[in-house]
Amino acid sequence: MTWAIAAKLLAILVAVAIGWVVGRMRWLGGGAAGSDSDPARVLANAAFYIFVPALLFRTTARLDTAALPWAFLGAFFVPMLVLIALAYGLYRWRLAPGQNVVTPSVKAITAGFGNTLQVGLPVAAGVFGEKGLALHIAVVSLHALCILTLLTTLVELDLARERASGRLVDTLLQTVRNTVIHPVVLPVLAGLAWNATNLPLPAVADEALQSLGTAVVPLCLTLIGMSLAYYGWPRTWNGLVGLVAAKLLLMPAVVLAVGHWLLGLSGMPLAVIVMIAALPTGSNALIFAQRYRALEAEVTAATVVSTVLYVATAPLWLAVLARVSPW
């Protein structure tokens, strides 16, 4: 790992540390952790309802679908989405009676959603150059859309099943309504609808959406630190170790196996998707946890710990790729 990439990781941890100091000193207020007045929750809601939707809408509205390398994208998203679905199924099967029904979805997104922007972009640029960066951006353009839509559907189905009177049709209708009228899915659908018209975004709207979207990264990084200050570390590390191991080791191993030995991918395209799968947990996982009020401490800790450990696991995967299929 180069010093430039290490400096990017250090800068992320510094931003998280600043958020922790702000939360620890209660500079934004002293609401109890988990309450509606909790500043970390207020910021998470702002991100979820304002900044993330703006970013998603603008991304999908401007997406050049004709130029996307669909075979390459399938080599990443098919095994990744299957793994996330299996993780959800495993955690749901192990869900104890009386436990929060959104827990499986929150754990699945923690184990599967990578930090493709703050960490992924500098790694792709520094290791693979301009060609690799272009491939990385192609994955990023669909990353949140695919993973967040899948897990939003699963969590809303669980919530609808818990609340419904028992009729299957009621459960399905409530799931569809809550999934579509959702601050993640709705802007994506609206963006795709705009994209289908082949019309450019008006200059003022594009500028406003870009300004709102650029707030996602710094807001989410400081939110991680604030959440750590408000919620603390989890009481037990057993589940946390599994989530971090799944994100840093299992996900890239499966993507490597499927991409190389099953689909025949090699060289730089293979290296790019494996390194995306190997990224630490992204901040969207915490926003998801905050949205559904579950496992905030565990997700915060997993984000911080996986980012720190990525300094060791990234060179490991680069060494493996150099032996399996040099780029």
Backbone bond lengths (Angstrom), bond angles and torsions (degrees), N, CA, C in turn:
res aa  C-N    CA-C-N  psi(-1)  N-CA   C-N-CA  omega(-1)  CA-C   N-CA-C  phi
1 M - - - 1.472 - - 1.531 109.09 -
2 T 1.330 116.83 131.32 1.455 121.07 -177.15 1.525 110.55 -76.58
3 W 1.337 114.32 162.69 1.465 119.23 178.59 1.524 111.50 -65.25
4 A 1.331 116.62 -32.01 1.468 119.87 -179.94 1.534 110.99 -64.08
5 I 1.337 116.20 -42.78 1.462 120.01 178.82 1.523 110.01 -69.07
6 A 1.336 116.58 -41.00 1.469 119.70 177.77 1.525 110.84 -60.76
7 A 1.336 116.42 -36.77 1.469 120.22 178.42 1.522 110.98 -65.57
8 K 1.353 117.10 -36.83 1.464 120.50 176.77 1.527 110.89 -63.01
9 L 1.328 116.30 -43.52 1.462 120.15 178.41 1.526 110.72 -63.68
10 L 1.329 116.46 -40.74 1.462 120.21 178.60 1.521 110.57 -63.93
11 A 1.336 116.71 -39.81 1.467 120.25 178.70 1.526 111.28 -62.34
12 I 1.338 116.90 -37.21 1.464 120.59 176.74 1.519 110.31 -62.81
13 L 1.331 116.61 -45.56 1.466 120.30 -179.85 1.528 111.28 -65.61
14 V 1.339 117.38 -33.45 1.467 120.53 176.49 1.526 110.22 -64.68
15 A 1.351 117.02 -43.12 1.468 120.20 177.61 1.518 111.25 -62.20
16 V 1.331 116.05 -40.36 1.468 120.15 176.65 1.524 110.37 -63.46
17 A 1.323 116.49 -41.61 1.459 120.77 179.80 1.527 111.34 -63.43
18 I 1.333 117.18 -38.29 1.465 120.52 177.00 1.521 109.83 -61.84
19 G 1.327 116.69 -43.60 1.459 120.27 176.83 1.509 111.92 -61.27
20 W 1.346 116.37 -37.26 1.467 119.91 179.04 1.530 110.44 -65.40
21 V 1.319 116.86 -42.66 1.467 120.04 178.60 1.523 110.67 -61.90
22 V 1.325 117.17 -44.10 1.464 121.21 179.02 1.520 110.26 -59.92
23 G 1.343 116.78 -44.11 1.456 120.12 178.87 1.518 112.73 -69.09
24 R 1.315 115.88 -40.52 1.469 120.26 -178.57 1.521 111.19 -65.13
25 M 1.334 116.75 -39.08 1.459 121.13 -179.35 1.530 112.35 -83.08
26 R 1.353 116.69 -5.71 1.470 122.22 179.38 1.536 111.47 57.33
27 W 1.333 115.90 39.96 1.456 120.09 -179.06 1.531 112.00 -69.58
28 L 1.331 117.49 -21.62 1.464 120.84 178.70 1.520 112.50 -102.85
29 G 1.300 117.01 12.38 1.460 120.29 179.62 1.504 111.20 119.54
30 G 1.311 114.77 167.31 1.460 119.63 -174.43 1.497 114.45 -119.99
31 G 1.336 118.70 32.20 1.458 121.10 178.32 1.509 111.57 -59.96
32 A 1.325 116.61 145.87 1.456 120.75 -179.26 1.521 110.17 -64.33
33 A 1.350 116.50 142.81 1.456 121.45 179.88 1.525 110.23 -58.24
34 G 1.320 116.02 129.67 1.453 120.63 179.16 1.506 114.46 93.11
35 S 1.350 117.91 -12.99 1.459 120.94 179.83 1.523 109.83 -83.71
36 D 1.334 116.16 167.11 1.461 119.91 -179.95 1.523 112.48 -66.40
37 S 1.335 117.03 -21.75 1.462 120.65 179.15 1.525 112.97 -92.47
38 D 1.325 117.00 0.98 1.457 122.13 176.77 1.528 108.35 -62.16
39 P 1.353 119.92 118.01 1.469 121.43 -177.53 1.520 113.57 -56.93
40 A 1.330 117.50 -34.57 1.464 119.49 178.38 1.519 110.43 -63.53
41 R 1.334 117.16 -39.71 1.462 120.47 178.65 1.527 110.94 -70.02
42 V 1.331 116.54 -38.14 1.470 120.20 178.63 1.532 109.83 -61.97
43 L 1.340 117.05 -45.11 1.460 120.33 179.02 1.530 111.25 -65.77
44 A 1.339 116.64 -38.15 1.458 120.20 178.18 1.524 110.51 -63.18
45 N 1.331 116.78 -40.73 1.459 120.08 177.97 1.524 111.34 -65.71
46 A 1.345 116.21 -38.36 1.464 119.40 176.96 1.524 110.58 -61.70
47 A 1.322 115.98 -43.15 1.464 119.70 178.04 1.516 110.96 -64.19
48 F 1.339 116.65 -42.14 1.460 121.53 -173.66 1.521 112.07 -72.53
49 Y 1.323 116.92 -33.74 1.464 119.89 -173.82 1.532 113.61 -101.17
50 I 1.335 118.25 -16.20 1.467 120.00 -176.35 1.522 111.67 -120.88
51 F 1.327 116.48 -62.09 1.465 120.30 -167.71 1.528 113.16 -77.17
52 V 1.338 118.07 -46.32 1.461 120.43 178.52 1.531 111.73 -63.38
53 P 1.359 119.88 -45.83 1.472 118.81 176.23 1.528 113.42 -57.54
54 A 1.338 117.03 -39.07 1.467 119.41 178.02 1.525 111.14 -62.58
55 L 1.328 116.01 -42.89 1.468 120.68 179.50 1.525 110.82 -64.41
56 L 1.330 117.56 -44.56 1.459 121.58 -177.71 1.528 111.55 -66.92
57 F 1.336 116.45 -42.92 1.455 119.34 -179.45 1.529 110.44 -63.13
58 R 1.320 116.90 -47.54 1.468 119.97 -177.95 1.523 111.15 -63.94
59 T 1.341 116.82 -39.12 1.461 120.51 -179.23 1.520 111.16 -63.99
60 T 1.327 116.69 -48.13 1.462 119.61 -177.46 1.522 112.04 -72.96
61 A 1.335 117.26 -33.27 1.466 120.09 179.71 1.525 111.43 -66.91
62 R 1.329 117.07 -29.88 1.469 121.53 -177.35 1.531 112.70 -100.20
63 L 1.329 117.79 2.59 1.459 122.45 -174.03 1.532 110.74 -68.75
64 D 1.323 116.25 127.26 1.457 121.66 177.10 1.527 108.36 -90.47
65 T 1.314 116.69 86.58 1.466 120.89 -174.09 1.522 112.32 -65.03
66 A 1.317 117.27 -29.91 1.466 120.02 -177.84 1.526 111.78 -68.03
67 A 1.321 116.90 -26.70 1.472 120.23 -176.05 1.525 113.06 -93.44
68 L 1.326 118.09 -2.91 1.460 120.20 -177.07 1.534 111.24 -74.51
69 P 1.342 117.91 137.36 1.474 121.33 177.82 1.532 110.02 -80.80
70 W 1.325 116.92 88.15 1.467 121.09 -169.26 1.528 112.88 -64.40
71 A 1.322 118.73 -37.03 1.466 120.15 179.16 1.526 110.52 -64.25
72 F 1.326 116.32 -42.90 1.468 121.34 177.03 1.531 111.08 -62.88
73 L 1.336 116.52 -43.76 1.458 120.64 179.49 1.520 111.32 -64.26
74 G 1.320 117.28 -38.15 1.466 120.45 178.18 1.516 112.03 -62.56
75 A 1.338 116.50 -34.74 1.466 120.46 179.37 1.520 111.55 -64.39
76 F 1.335 116.72 -24.50 1.463 119.71 176.66 1.521 111.69 -93.00
77 F 1.328 117.35 -51.76 1.457 120.26 -169.56 1.530 113.90 -74.35
78 V 1.319 118.72 -32.61 1.468 118.65 -179.96 1.526 111.47 -62.84
79 P 1.354 119.63 -55.20 1.471 117.51 177.90 1.522 113.06 -65.48
80 M 1.344 117.67 -34.23 1.460 119.81 -178.30 1.527 111.38 -66.37
81 L 1.322 117.02 -46.61 1.465 120.00 -179.34 1.524 111.37 -68.40
82 V 1.326 116.94 -35.98 1.469 119.85 176.10 1.523 110.23 -63.78
83 L 1.336 117.34 -42.89 1.467 121.05 178.52 1.525 111.41 -62.65
84 I 1.327 116.40 -43.52 1.454 119.82 179.69 1.525 110.57 -63.90
85 A 1.328 116.67 -41.61 1.459 120.51 177.67 1.530 111.05 -63.71
86 L 1.331 116.95 -40.08 1.463 120.43 177.80 1.519 111.51 -66.70
87 A 1.344 116.64 -39.52 1.461 120.25 176.73 1.521 110.26 -61.86
88 Y 1.331 116.01 -44.19 1.469 120.06 176.24 1.533 110.59 -58.58
89 G 1.341 116.46 -46.06 1.458 120.18 -179.60 1.524 112.57 -61.88
90 L 1.335 116.14 -41.00 1.465 120.30 178.94 1.516 111.13 -63.89
91 Y 1.348 117.05 -48.02 1.463 120.27 -179.36 1.527 111.30 -66.79
92 R 1.318 117.26 -32.02 1.464 119.79 178.22 1.528 110.28 -70.97
93 W 1.331 116.24 -37.73 1.464 120.80 177.87 1.529 110.76 -64.90
94 R 1.332 116.81 -33.53 1.463 121.65 -179.02 1.527 112.57 -90.40
95 L 1.335 117.33 3.61 1.463 120.63 -177.52 1.521 110.27 -66.67
96 A 1.330 115.23 124.77 1.456 120.36 -178.86 1.520 110.68 -78.66
97 P 1.334 118.18 151.36 1.471 121.01 176.93 1.535 110.88 -57.47
98 G 1.325 115.68 134.22 1.460 120.23 -179.61 1.502 114.34 86.97
99 Q 1.344 117.88 -8.85 1.460 121.00 179.07 1.528 109.61 -77.02
100 N 1.328 116.12 152.35 1.460 121.80 -179.08 1.530 110.32 -58.53
101 V 1.349 117.21 127.35 1.462 120.97 -175.06 1.522 112.67 -69.24
102 V 1.331 118.57 -15.48 1.467 120.03 179.62 1.524 111.72 -85.86
103 T 1.330 117.62 -6.16 1.462 121.63 -177.98 1.528 113.22 -55.42
104 P 1.350 120.51 -46.01 1.474 119.40 -179.51 1.525 113.28 -58.87
105 S 1.331 117.28 -41.50 1.461 120.03 -179.27 1.521 111.24 -67.70
106 V 1.335 117.48 -39.54 1.458 121.23 179.86 1.532 110.13 -64.95
107 K 1.321 116.93 -42.17 1.463 119.74 178.60 1.529 110.97 -67.11
108 A 1.321 116.42 -37.87 1.465 119.92 -179.05 1.525 111.45 -65.18
109 I 1.333 117.49 -40.83 1.460 119.09 179.86 1.528 110.69 -71.14
110 T 1.325 117.63 -31.51 1.461 120.84 177.28 1.524 110.91 -66.33
111 A 1.336 115.60 -36.33 1.465 120.23 -179.20 1.517 113.16 -82.53
112 G 1.353 117.55 -14.49 1.452 118.78 -172.64 1.504 117.11 -122.23
113 F 1.341 118.67 -19.04 1.463 120.17 -174.56 1.525 109.75 -93.49
114 G 1.323 116.32 113.93 1.461 120.39 -175.97 1.521 113.50 -92.66
115 N 1.314 115.11 159.90 1.468 122.04 178.40 1.528 108.56 -84.08
116 T 1.340 115.78 79.34 1.463 120.81 -172.92 1.521 113.40 -76.91
117 L 1.333 117.83 -17.48 1.464 120.20 -176.94 1.518 112.19 -96.58
118 Q 1.356 116.77 -68.16 1.467 119.33 -173.93 1.524 112.64 -62.37
119 V 1.338 117.19 -37.06 1.465 120.85 -179.73 1.529 111.03 -101.45
120 G 1.326 116.70 -45.03 1.457 120.87 -172.74 1.512 114.76 -62.86
121 L 1.337 117.30 -44.23 1.468 119.85 -177.46 1.534 112.76 -61.13
122 P 1.338 119.12 -51.28 1.473 117.58 179.48 1.520 113.34 -64.99
123 V 1.329 118.06 -32.29 1.465 120.14 177.76 1.529 109.86 -66.48
124 A 1.334 117.10 -46.67 1.460 120.74 -179.69 1.525 111.19 -61.81
125 A 1.343 116.05 -43.95 1.464 119.67 -179.65 1.523 111.44 -66.93
126 G 1.337 116.61 -42.15 1.453 120.53 -176.20 1.515 114.04 -73.76
127 V 1.331 117.48 -33.28 1.460 120.84 -175.65 1.527 112.04 -93.82
128 F 1.340 117.34 -42.21 1.464 120.85 -170.89 1.522 113.89 -107.28
129 G 1.329 117.72 -10.56 1.452 119.60 179.71 1.520 113.52 76.29
130 E 1.319 115.85 -164.32 1.469 121.31 -172.86 1.525 112.17 -64.40
131 K 1.326 117.56 -40.40 1.462 120.37 -179.43 1.524 111.18 -64.82
132 G 1.321 116.93 -44.36 1.463 120.36 178.52 1.507 112.12 -67.55
133 L 1.332 116.78 -35.30 1.457 120.62 178.58 1.530 110.78 -63.57
134 A 1.340 116.87 -38.47 1.465 120.23 178.14 1.532 110.79 -63.02
135 L 1.324 117.28 -40.99 1.465 120.77 176.96 1.523 110.99 -65.63
136 H 1.327 116.33 -40.43 1.464 121.18 178.70 1.533 110.63 -60.97
137 I 1.315 116.80 -44.47 1.464 120.87 -178.16 1.528 110.37 -65.54
138 A 1.333 117.50 -33.34 1.465 120.41 177.04 1.525 110.66 -60.92
139 V 1.333 116.84 -40.63 1.472 120.76 177.41 1.521 110.38 -69.16
140 V 1.331 116.55 -43.57 1.467 121.04 -178.44 1.530 111.24 -58.59
141 S 1.329 116.97 -35.24 1.453 120.48 -176.67 1.517 112.67 -61.58
142 L 1.345 117.16 -24.11 1.471 120.89 -179.30 1.526 112.78 -115.50
143 H 1.317 117.25 -2.61 1.465 121.53 -171.90 1.524 112.25 -61.16
144 A 1.326 116.99 -58.32 1.461 120.39 -179.34 1.522 111.10 -65.85
145 L 1.330 116.32 -39.56 1.459 120.73 -179.32 1.531 111.13 -55.89
146 C 1.322 117.39 -50.31 1.464 121.05 -175.22 1.527 112.40 -71.92
147 I 1.330 116.73 -50.42 1.462 119.99 -173.09 1.528 111.49 -72.07
148 L 1.324 117.43 -46.03 1.461 119.68 -179.60 1.524 112.10 -66.25
149 T 1.330 117.45 -36.63 1.461 119.56 178.64 1.525 111.01 -65.77
150 L 1.333 117.05 -44.08 1.464 120.70 178.43 1.522 111.46 -59.58
151 L 1.333 116.74 -50.39 1.463 119.59 -175.31 1.519 112.10 -73.90
152 T 1.322 118.10 -30.64 1.458 120.05 174.50 1.518 110.09 -63.30
153 T 1.327 117.00 -42.37 1.460 120.86 177.74 1.525 110.86 -61.91
154 L 1.340 117.13 -44.63 1.463 120.84 -178.88 1.521 112.03 -64.93
155 V 1.329 117.26 -44.06 1.457 119.25 -177.71 1.522 111.16 -70.01
156 E 1.332 117.43 -37.79 1.453 119.61 178.03 1.528 111.45 -68.39
157 L 1.328 117.12 -32.35 1.457 120.48 175.19 1.523 110.68 -65.10
158 D 1.324 116.59 -42.35 1.467 120.21 177.67 1.524 111.39 -63.72
159 L 1.322 116.60 -43.11 1.458 120.02 179.69 1.530 111.28 -66.54
160 A 1.331 116.59 -40.81 1.460 119.62 178.79 1.517 110.86 -65.64
161 R 1.322 117.45 -38.93 1.459 121.14 178.35 1.523 110.86 -64.00
162 E 1.333 115.69 -37.19 1.464 119.56 -179.90 1.528 111.53 -69.94
163 R 1.335 117.24 -35.41 1.458 120.96 -174.83 1.519 113.58 -90.45
164 A 1.335 117.96 -24.26 1.458 120.81 -172.04 1.522 111.05 -70.61
165 S 1.340 114.46 159.06 1.458 121.00 -178.68 1.513 112.25 -75.04
166 G 1.328 117.56 -11.28 1.449 119.37 178.23 1.525 112.48 126.75
167 R 1.336 119.07 -19.10 1.452 121.35 178.90 1.520 109.97 -73.94
168 L 1.329 115.76 130.47 1.459 120.66 -177.44 1.524 111.19 -61.52
169 V 1.323 117.20 -40.56 1.450 120.18 -177.91 1.524 111.60 -63.54
170 D 1.365 116.51 -37.02 1.463 119.97 177.32 1.528 110.92 -65.04
171 T 1.312 115.72 -41.49 1.460 120.22 179.37 1.530 111.02 -62.76
172 L 1.329 116.58 -45.21 1.456 120.51 -179.12 1.525 111.90 -65.97
173 L 1.331 116.53 -42.00 1.463 119.76 179.82 1.521 111.62 -64.00
174 Q 1.327 116.48 -42.72 1.455 120.06 179.27 1.524 110.87 -66.19
175 T 1.337 116.52 -37.96 1.462 120.16 178.18 1.521 111.14 -63.35
176 V 1.336 116.47 -46.89 1.468 120.46 179.93 1.522 110.62 -61.19
177 R 1.326 116.75 -45.11 1.468 120.42 -178.67 1.524 111.41 -62.88
178 N 1.323 116.76 -47.70 1.464 119.93 -177.34 1.526 112.25 -71.86
179 T 1.338 116.60 -25.55 1.462 119.62 178.93 1.522 111.15 -77.23
180 V 1.327 116.67 -41.89 1.462 120.52 -178.65 1.526 111.23 -74.98
181 I 1.339 117.08 -47.77 1.466 120.80 178.79 1.523 107.65 -83.65
182 H 1.307 115.84 73.61 1.464 122.82 -171.07 1.520 108.03 -142.91
183 P 1.330 118.31 140.69 1.472 120.43 -175.78 1.524 115.13 -66.13
184 V 1.330 118.02 -8.61 1.458 120.20 174.72 1.523 110.42 -101.12
185 V 1.307 117.07 -49.81 1.467 121.34 -173.44 1.526 111.72 -74.36
186 L 1.335 117.73 -42.23 1.466 120.66 -175.59 1.531 112.89 -60.27
187 P 1.343 120.06 -47.61 1.467 118.37 177.94 1.529 113.23 -64.31
188 V 1.332 116.92 -29.80 1.467 119.77 176.58 1.526 110.20 -67.06
189 L 1.335 116.84 -46.77 1.460 120.59 178.54 1.528 110.66 -62.97
190 A 1.340 116.34 -41.47 1.466 120.11 178.61 1.527 110.55 -64.50
191 G 1.327 116.78 -40.11 1.457 120.74 178.51 1.519 112.25 -64.97
192 L 1.342 116.81 -41.39 1.457 120.28 177.96 1.529 110.98 -66.16
193 A 1.347 116.29 -37.44 1.464 120.24 177.56 1.531 110.45 -63.09
194 W 1.337 116.14 -42.60 1.469 119.55 177.86 1.532 110.23 -65.30
195 N 1.331 114.99 -40.89 1.460 120.64 179.58 1.526 110.61 -58.21
196 A 1.337 117.38 -38.26 1.462 121.81 -177.77 1.524 112.41 -66.56
197 T 1.333 116.97 -21.93 1.470 119.74 179.49 1.526 112.45 -77.35
198 N 1.347 116.57 -14.50 1.473 122.83 -177.52 1.529 112.67 62.86
199 L 1.323 116.50 20.68 1.458 120.64 177.59 1.525 109.84 -95.31
200 P 1.326 118.12 140.77 1.469 119.54 175.52 1.533 110.40 -72.56
201 L 1.307 115.49 152.69 1.463 118.88 174.67 1.528 109.48 -68.37
202 P 1.329 118.44 138.35 1.472 119.50 174.53 1.528 109.90 -55.97
203 A 1.306 116.25 144.18 1.463 121.47 -173.90 1.524 112.32 -56.35
204 V 1.332 116.87 -42.58 1.472 120.19 -178.43 1.523 110.26 -66.50
205 A 1.345 116.55 -44.40 1.464 120.42 179.82 1.526 110.37 -63.83
206 D 1.324 117.09 -42.74 1.460 120.71 -179.96 1.521 111.40 -62.31
207 E 1.330 116.76 -41.62 1.464 120.94 179.32 1.526 111.12 -65.90
208 A 1.342 116.15 -42.20 1.466 119.87 179.46 1.524 111.09 -64.64
209 L 1.330 116.94 -44.22 1.465 120.94 179.60 1.521 111.09 -64.86
210 Q 1.327 116.67 -39.13 1.462 119.92 178.50 1.526 110.84 -64.47
211 S 1.325 117.00 -41.87 1.468 120.74 179.38 1.525 110.74 -62.69
212 L 1.338 117.17 -42.66 1.461 120.34 179.06 1.521 110.65 -68.44
213 G 1.328 116.98 -40.09 1.458 120.27 -177.78 1.512 113.84 -66.22
214 T 1.336 116.62 -33.40 1.468 118.95 -179.63 1.527 112.58 -68.63
215 A 1.322 117.12 -14.25 1.474 119.90 179.30 1.522 112.13 -79.15
216 V 1.342 117.34 -13.22 1.459 120.16 -174.79 1.525 111.78 -62.02
217 V 1.338 116.83 -47.64 1.462 120.18 -174.00 1.531 112.16 -63.90
218 P 1.339 120.86 -57.16 1.472 118.84 -179.18 1.523 112.84 -63.70
219 L 1.335 117.53 -36.20 1.456 120.24 179.57 1.517 111.01 -63.18
220 C 1.334 116.22 -45.24 1.462 119.64 -177.91 1.525 112.40 -67.62
221 L 1.333 116.95 -37.06 1.459 119.21 179.47 1.524 111.72 -65.43
222 T 1.323 116.68 -46.05 1.468 118.73 178.21 1.523 110.87 -68.66
223 L 1.332 116.88 -30.01 1.464 120.32 177.76 1.523 111.46 -64.10
224 I 1.326 116.73 -36.62 1.467 120.07 177.19 1.525 110.20 -60.13
225 G 1.344 116.29 -46.51 1.474 119.22 178.99 1.507 112.56 -64.93
226 M 1.335 117.49 -41.76 1.464 120.55 178.59 1.521 110.97 -63.18
227 S 1.330 117.08 -41.67 1.463 120.08 179.19 1.516 111.11 -63.44
228 L 1.339 116.18 -37.33 1.465 119.84 177.75 1.522 110.19 -63.93
229 A 1.333 117.13 -37.88 1.467 120.93 178.66 1.526 111.71 -69.51
230 Y 1.326 117.29 -38.82 1.458 121.03 -176.39 1.528 112.86 -80.44
231 Y 1.331 116.89 -40.48 1.469 119.88 -174.64 1.518 113.46 -98.49
232 G 1.344 117.08 -20.37 1.459 120.26 -179.07 1.518 111.92 73.90
233 W 1.316 115.99 -176.57 1.453 121.43 176.36 1.527 109.30 -78.90
234 P 1.333 118.02 152.71 1.477 120.06 178.40 1.518 111.44 -63.26
235 R 1.317 115.59 154.46 1.464 120.16 -177.76 1.522 112.31 -68.94
236 T 1.314 117.36 -32.97 1.462 121.32 178.29 1.524 109.50 -125.95
237 W 1.326 116.41 144.90 1.458 121.39 -177.71 1.522 112.60 -101.29
238 N 1.352 117.47 1.72 1.464 119.74 -176.92 1.532 111.49 -60.62
239 G 1.332 116.58 -53.31 1.455 119.88 179.77 1.512 112.55 -66.81
240 L 1.328 117.21 -33.34 1.457 122.05 -178.37 1.525 111.07 -64.77
241 V 1.323 116.75 -41.90 1.465 120.70 179.67 1.524 110.22 -60.84
242 G 1.332 116.55 -41.58 1.460 120.08 179.63 1.517 112.37 -64.38
243 L 1.344 117.26 -41.56 1.457 121.51 -179.82 1.529 111.05 -64.33
244 V 1.341 116.38 -44.95 1.463 120.50 -179.06 1.531 110.79 -67.06
245 A 1.338 117.05 -41.05 1.464 120.41 178.87 1.527 111.02 -64.39
246 A 1.324 116.36 -39.58 1.466 119.91 178.32 1.519 110.95 -62.95
247 K 1.340 116.03 -41.19 1.468 119.54 -176.67 1.525 111.91 -71.71
248 L 1.317 117.33 -44.87 1.467 120.46 -172.49 1.527 113.94 -88.04
249 L 1.347 117.69 -23.35 1.464 120.39 -173.63 1.528 113.25 -119.56
250 L 1.338 117.29 -52.25 1.462 120.00 -174.87 1.532 112.11 -67.89
251 M 1.332 117.32 -49.29 1.466 120.65 -176.59 1.535 112.27 -57.51
252 P 1.332 119.13 -51.29 1.477 118.43 179.13 1.522 113.14 -66.08
253 A 1.332 117.83 -32.21 1.465 120.12 179.41 1.529 110.95 -64.22
254 V 1.323 116.91 -43.21 1.462 120.44 -179.77 1.529 110.70 -69.30
255 V 1.329 117.51 -42.17 1.470 120.47 178.67 1.527 109.86 -62.21
256 L 1.328 117.68 -39.57 1.461 121.35 177.21 1.528 110.58 -62.80
257 A 1.318 117.04 -46.80 1.467 120.82 -177.92 1.530 111.27 -63.93
258 V 1.317 116.34 -47.07 1.467 120.04 -178.37 1.530 110.57 -68.74
259 G 1.344 116.45 -46.65 1.448 119.99 -176.90 1.525 113.27 -64.48
260 H 1.335 117.04 -41.69 1.466 120.04 -174.08 1.522 112.36 -88.45
261 W 1.334 117.49 -55.32 1.457 120.13 -171.47 1.531 113.60 -86.61
262 L 1.340 116.97 -21.06 1.464 118.42 179.07 1.528 111.90 -99.05
263 L 1.345 116.75 -43.28 1.460 120.36 -175.67 1.524 113.24 -102.39
264 G 1.332 117.85 -6.09 1.459 120.72 174.91 1.511 115.29 77.21
265 L 1.310 117.88 18.53 1.459 120.99 179.41 1.528 109.27 -75.08
266 S 1.326 116.71 146.51 1.469 119.73 -179.18 1.522 109.63 -152.16
267 G 1.324 116.13 174.50 1.448 122.09 176.05 1.515 113.50 64.05
268 M 1.329 115.76 -145.50 1.452 121.03 -174.79 1.534 113.74 -62.79
269 P 1.341 120.83 -43.35 1.464 119.20 178.14 1.530 112.81 -55.82
270 L 1.332 116.51 -42.21 1.465 119.91 177.79 1.522 110.57 -64.48
271 A 1.326 117.15 -45.56 1.466 121.19 -178.34 1.525 111.08 -61.58
272 V 1.329 117.55 -39.51 1.463 121.02 -178.32 1.522 111.09 -63.88
273 I 1.339 118.12 -47.99 1.469 119.02 -176.63 1.531 111.61 -70.42
274 V 1.340 117.24 -33.39 1.472 118.91 177.41 1.527 110.12 -66.47
275 M 1.325 117.64 -42.32 1.454 120.11 -179.60 1.528 112.16 -69.79
276 I 1.337 117.73 -28.21 1.465 119.81 173.41 1.526 109.40 -68.35
277 A 1.329 116.53 -43.37 1.465 120.36 178.30 1.522 111.60 -63.60
278 A 1.342 117.25 -27.65 1.465 122.14 -176.78 1.517 113.18 -85.45
279 L 1.345 118.45 -1.61 1.462 120.93 -177.67 1.528 111.78 -65.98
280 P 1.328 118.02 153.04 1.471 120.57 176.81 1.528 110.96 -68.95
281 T 1.309 115.92 167.06 1.465 121.90 -178.61 1.522 110.76 -58.21
282 G 1.339 115.85 133.28 1.453 121.57 -179.63 1.513 112.68 -85.95
283 S 1.320 115.74 160.30 1.458 121.21 -175.34 1.521 113.22 -68.11
284 N 1.340 118.28 -18.56 1.457 120.08 176.78 1.527 111.72 -62.35
285 A 1.327 117.00 -25.81 1.461 119.73 176.89 1.528 110.87 -63.43
286 L 1.328 116.26 -39.33 1.466 119.73 178.57 1.526 110.93 -68.75
287 I 1.335 117.15 -40.59 1.461 119.86 177.50 1.529 109.98 -60.80
288 F 1.329 116.22 -39.90 1.470 121.67 177.68 1.527 110.11 -62.32
289 A 1.339 116.35 -45.53 1.461 120.74 179.11 1.526 111.65 -63.48
290 Q 1.326 116.18 -40.72 1.463 120.73 178.14 1.527 110.72 -64.70
291 R 1.309 116.57 -39.42 1.464 121.61 -179.77 1.526 111.09 -58.88
292 Y 1.346 116.38 -42.71 1.465 120.70 -175.61 1.524 113.12 -103.40
293 R 1.336 116.23 7.29 1.465 122.34 172.78 1.537 112.38 54.24
294 A 1.313 115.07 55.90 1.466 119.82 -179.45 1.525 110.20 -147.20
295 L 1.321 116.95 132.65 1.461 123.83 170.87 1.520 114.05 56.70
296 E 1.328 117.51 34.89 1.462 119.29 -179.79 1.532 112.21 -58.53
297 A 1.327 117.08 -43.07 1.467 120.04 -178.83 1.523 111.00 -64.70
298 E 1.345 117.23 -43.29 1.459 120.92 -178.45 1.530 111.12 -64.97
299 V 1.324 116.90 -43.38 1.460 119.91 -178.38 1.526 110.69 -68.22
300 T 1.322 116.70 -40.53 1.466 120.40 176.78 1.525 110.84 -59.49
301 A 1.329 116.00 -47.85 1.463 120.63 -179.62 1.525 111.12 -63.81
302 A 1.334 117.79 -41.25 1.455 121.33 -179.90 1.532 110.72 -63.13
303 T 1.330 116.74 -37.91 1.463 120.67 178.98 1.523 111.09 -64.16
304 V 1.335 116.18 -46.83 1.466 120.78 -178.76 1.531 110.75 -67.63
305 V 1.335 117.01 -48.61 1.464 120.99 -176.18 1.527 110.79 -64.48
306 S 1.334 117.67 -44.17 1.467 119.62 -179.11 1.525 111.37 -64.90
307 T 1.326 117.30 -34.16 1.466 120.23 178.05 1.526 110.75 -66.25
308 V 1.330 116.73 -41.11 1.465 120.89 178.52 1.531 110.62 -65.86
309 L 1.336 116.19 -46.32 1.468 120.24 -177.07 1.527 112.36 -70.83
310 Y 1.324 117.03 -20.83 1.457 120.89 179.31 1.530 111.09 -59.88
311 V 1.309 117.38 -26.85 1.470 121.29 177.37 1.527 110.42 -58.83
312 A 1.334 116.88 -31.37 1.464 121.02 179.15 1.523 112.67 -92.56
313 T 1.341 117.59 -37.80 1.458 119.70 -174.70 1.533 113.25 -78.02
314 A 1.344 117.98 -29.75 1.468 119.71 179.90 1.533 111.95 -61.30
315 P 1.343 119.64 -49.13 1.472 119.04 176.43 1.528 112.52 -60.92
316 L 1.344 116.95 -31.99 1.464 120.41 178.02 1.528 110.42 -61.64
317 W 1.331 117.06 -47.99 1.465 120.41 -178.99 1.529 111.56 -68.90
318 L 1.300 117.74 -34.90 1.465 119.89 176.36 1.532 110.71 -64.09
319 A 1.326 116.55 -37.30 1.465 120.18 177.91 1.528 110.82 -68.13
320 V 1.327 116.88 -41.03 1.466 120.69 177.67 1.522 110.46 -62.00
321 L 1.333 116.88 -44.98 1.458 120.84 -179.47 1.531 111.67 -64.30
322 A 1.331 116.46 -36.83 1.458 119.99 179.12 1.538 111.61 -62.50
323 R 1.328 116.64 -30.38 1.461 120.59 179.32 1.528 111.51 -84.68
324 V 1.345 116.54 -39.61 1.458 120.12 -176.66 1.511 112.41 -73.79
325 S 1.346 116.38 -49.14 1.462 120.65 -175.65 1.525 109.26 -155.88
326 P 1.346 117.50 85.31 1.467 120.42 -177.33 1.539 111.11 -58.23
327 W 1.315 114.66 145.35 1.464 119.10 177.69 1.530 110.60 -107.92
